[in-house]
């Protein structure tokens, strides 16, 4: 039964990829789906790109163990800050200005917005360096689940996931990933609700499980009674950094922001905002809520020997074979949707902003699409090899690099991108300072972590600080560096002043 479900699932994904080939004949169609993607597909593409096996198996287990039921705040933050506010503040302006500047990637946006080819190339290099390890991290967490459900070697799982993702992304481009994301999103929504209900039932129901959690003590964490069932948990400060990194980070991640480039119209943005927020509330909130009960299964897991990734699989190991199949497909869905989004962002950036810019300025649309397809294969192959190396040899360096990639990307791009949509005063120099500050800070955190202040030794805290620092760096540096070219800036912002007729229900006539 489990194998049959997987085969049907894989067949549907590949079929959609082949069906969507007609939408991927040019760059606009392959990368952005012709900028005609509706609210449901865009919202689900945003949500499924946001949440992967890293969240479900890694973060939910780790933070649920550390903070108890208070870890749910991370999921609430993901919904309100990472989804609702991201759509409200970035959605409309991103869609308008990127179309006006004819930019299909984040580096291309920076290049056109500031009239700077070096800035575009610099941004593409940062994306190339830090998206690869982030892509490799998606395979983490799958090994234990596949071993538990099918007794399949992790290597086979990696290769299978990589090949199937490559087929449907290469064939159908962004439209194929958007449709598949929608299907994968439905699986994630139904799966997480069903699994939470089953796990809590195994512990006597919600109130009984919560009472049991209140009785758990760990003096190495806190001496206060009931701390793991309390509102803010045993460590509110570090929990706040988790919320900031995992929520505010989406505002600066290329594969997330790029979803706004492709949305169809104003109505789609309004609907997409609501859908995306509710999706995040159920999926992220559900994951962290489930992880919060991890300590009830402490007799089934050895954290010292197996790490935090063992917590969620231990919680699920007692479920029925059908529910375990659902879990595997849920985590596969989450990982494959994020993987497809990352390789699309990586290949389009490297093709449009690096190879075409530096080596082949007259590259035709057809050749650009071909180059992207080839690079998708390359990116998936590299990330698969990294995941296999880490699995076979337990190389900790790769794991550390994965941890800092989110902080480096969001820290570099969040503030420059946000301010560039709203302010005419932002300068090229401020973007460069933010790029360099965040990238160097996060790389230094890998090699010199012990020399950092205690609060910044955690890659999560360090990444959150890099993002917040960028929001200060960009306006301050912009005050003391040469003003941008007025003609260039006015031309970029002219798109917001363009007159558009709307229905009277949207705006009253004077």
C-alpha positions, 0 to 999 in steps of 0.5 A, spaced: 500 500 500 505 504 501 509 503 495 503 504 491 501 511 494 508 513 492 508 510 485 501 514 484 504 520 487 510 520 483 506 519 476 502 525 478 508 530 479 511 527 472 505 528 468 504 535 470 511 537 468 510 534 461 503 537 461 506 544 462 511 544 457 507 549 453 508 554 458 516 553 458 518 555 451 521 562 453 524 565 459 518 569 461 514 562 461 519 558 464 521 562 470 515 566 471 509 562 468 508 568 463 506 572 470 499 570 469 499 565 475 493 565 480 492 566 487 491 559 489 497 557 485 501 562 487 499 562 495 501 555 495 507 555 491 509 560 496 507 556 502 510 550 500 517 553 498 517 556 505 516 549 509 520 543 507 523 537 511 528 542 515 522 545 518 518 538 519 523 534 522 529 538 524 526 545 526 520 542 529 523 537 533 529 541 535 525 547 537 519 543 540 524 540 545 528 546 547 522 550 548 516 546 549 509 548 547 511 555 546 515 553 540 508 554 536 510 561 536 515 560 531 509 557 527 505 563 528 510 568 526 511 564 520 504 566 518 503 573 521 510 576 519 513 571 514 506 570 510 501 576 511 506 582 512 510 579 507 504 579 502 502 586 504 508 590 504 512 586 498 507 583 494 504 589 490 510 593 489 514 587 487 509 585 482 509 592 479 516 594 479 519 588 477 515 588 471 516 595 469 524 594 470 523 587 466 526 583 471 525 576 472 530 575 478 532 578 484 539 580 482 536 583 475 532 587 479 538 590 483 542 591 476 536 595 473 534 598 479 541 601 481 543 601 473 549 597 476 552 590 473 557 589 478 551 589 483 547 584 479 553 580 478 555 580 486 548 578 488 548 572 483 554 570 486 551 570 493 545 566 491 550 561 487 554 560 494 549 560 499 543 556 495 547 550 494 548 548 501 541 550 503 538 545 497 542 540 500 539 541 507 532 539 504 534 531 504 536 532 511 530 528 515 528 524 510 533 518 511 530 516 518 523 517 515 524 512 509 528 507 513 522 507 518 517 506 513 520 502 507 527 500 510 530 503 504 537 506 504 538 514 504 542 514 498 536 511 494 531 516 497 536 522 495 537 519 488 529 518 487 527 525 490 533 528 485 531 525 479 523 526 479 524 533 481 529 534 475 524 531 471 518 535 472 522 542 473 526 541 467 520 539 463 514 544 465 518 550 468 515 555 473 508 553 471 509 545 473 512 547 480 506 551 481 501 546 480 505 541 483 506 545 489 498 546 489 497 538 490 503 538 495 500 543 499 494 540 499 497 533 502 501 538 507 495 541 510 491 534 510 497 530 513 499 535 518 492 535 521 491 528 521 498 526 524 497 531 530 490 528 531 493 521 531 500 523 536 495 526 541 490 521 541 496 516 542 498 520 549 490 520 551 488 526 547 490 534 548 489 535 555 492 529 557 498 530 553 498 537 555 498 535 563 503 530 562 508 535 558 507 540 564 510 535 569 516 534 565 522 537 568 529 538 566 534 542 571 539 543 565 534 548 562 529 551 567 527 549 574 520 552 574 515 547 574 511 546 568 516 550 563 515 546 557 507 547 557 508 555 559 506 560 554 513 563 552 517 557 554 524 556 558 528 561 554 523 567 551 529 571 548 532 565 544 525 563 542 524 570 539 531 570 535 528 563 532 521 567 530 525 573 527 530 568 523 524 563 520 519 569 519 522 575 517 527 571 513 522 570 507 522 577 505 529 577 503 530 570 500 530 570 492 526 563 491 520 566 496 520 573 493 520 571 486 513 568 487 511 575 487 514 577 480 509 571 477 502 573 480 497 575 475 493 581 478 491 585 484 485 581 486 490 575 486 494 578 491 488 580 495 486 572 495 493 570 495 495 574 502 489 570 505 490 563 503 498 564 504 497 566 511 492 560 513 496 555 509 502 557 514 498 558 520 496 550 519 502 547 516 508 551 520 503 552 526 502 545 526 509 542 525 512 546 531 505 545 535 507 537 534 514 538 536 512 541 542 510 535 545 517 531 543 519 530 550 513 526 552 517 521 547 524 522 551 523 514 553 524 512 545 529 517 543 537 518 545 538 526 543 545 525 545 546 519 540 541 521 535 540 528 535 534 532 534 532 529 528 530 523 531 525 526 535 519 527 530 520 520 527 520 517 534 513 520 535 511 517 529 513 510 529 507 508 533 502 510 528 499 505 523 502 503 516 497 508 512 499 514 517 506 513 516 505 513 508 502 519 509 507 522 513 513 520 508 509 523 502 508 529 506 515 530 508 517 528 500 512 533 498 515 539 503 522 537 500 520 537 493 516 543 492 522 547 496 527 543 492 524 545 485 523 552 487 531 553 489 533 550 483 529 554 479 532 560 483 539 558 482 539 556 475 535 562 472 540 567 476 546 564 474 544 564 467 540 571 466 545 575 471 552 571 470 553 567 464 549 572 459 551 578 463 559 576 463 560 571 457 554 571 452 550 578 452 547 576 445 544 569 448 537 568 445 531 566 449 531 559 447 539 558 449 537 561 455 532 556 457 536 550 455 542 553 459 537 553 465 535 546 464 542 544 464 544 548 470 538 545 474 541 538 473 547 541 475 544 544 481 540 538 483 547 533 482 551 538 486 546 538 492 545 530 492 552 529 492 553 534 498 547 530 502 550 523 500 557 526 503 554 528 509 550 522 510 556 517 509 562 521 512 558 525 517 562 532 515 560 537 520 562 543 515 557 542 510 551 541 516 554 548 519 554 551 512 547 549 511 545 553 517 548 559 515 545 559 508 538 562 510 541 568 514 546 570 509 541 570 503 536 574 507 541 578 511 544 580 504 538 582 500 532 583 505 533 590 507 536 593 500 530 589 496 525 592 501 528 599 501 529 599 494 521 598 493 519 604 497 525 609 497 528 613 492 534 615 497 537 608 497 544 608 494 548 602 491 554 603 496 548 601 502 547 595 498 554 593 497 555 594 505 549 590 506 551 584 502 558 584 504 556 585 512 551 579 512 555 574 507 562 575 511 558 575 518 555 568 517 561 565 514 565 567 520 560 564 524 562 557 521 569 558 522 570 563 528 564 561 532 567 560 539 570 568 538 563 571 537 559 573 543 555 568 546 548 571 544 551 570 536 554 563 537 548 560 534 547 561 527 540 562 528 541 568 532 547 570 528 542 570 522 537 574 525 541 579 527 544 580 520 537 581 518 536 586 523 542 590 522 541 590 515 535 594 516 539 599 520 545 599 515 542 601 509 538 607 511 545 610 515 550 608 509 545 611 504 545 618 508 553 618 507 554 616 500 553 619 493 545 620 491 543 615 486 542 618 479 535 622 479 533 620 472 534 613 473 530 613 480 524 617 477 524 612 471 524 606 476 518 609 481 514 612 475 511 605 475 507 606 481 504 613 478 501 610 472 494 611 471 489 605 472 482 604 471 479 600 476 472 598 478 468 603 482 467 598 488 475 598 489 475 606 488 469 611 488 469 617 483 470 624 485 
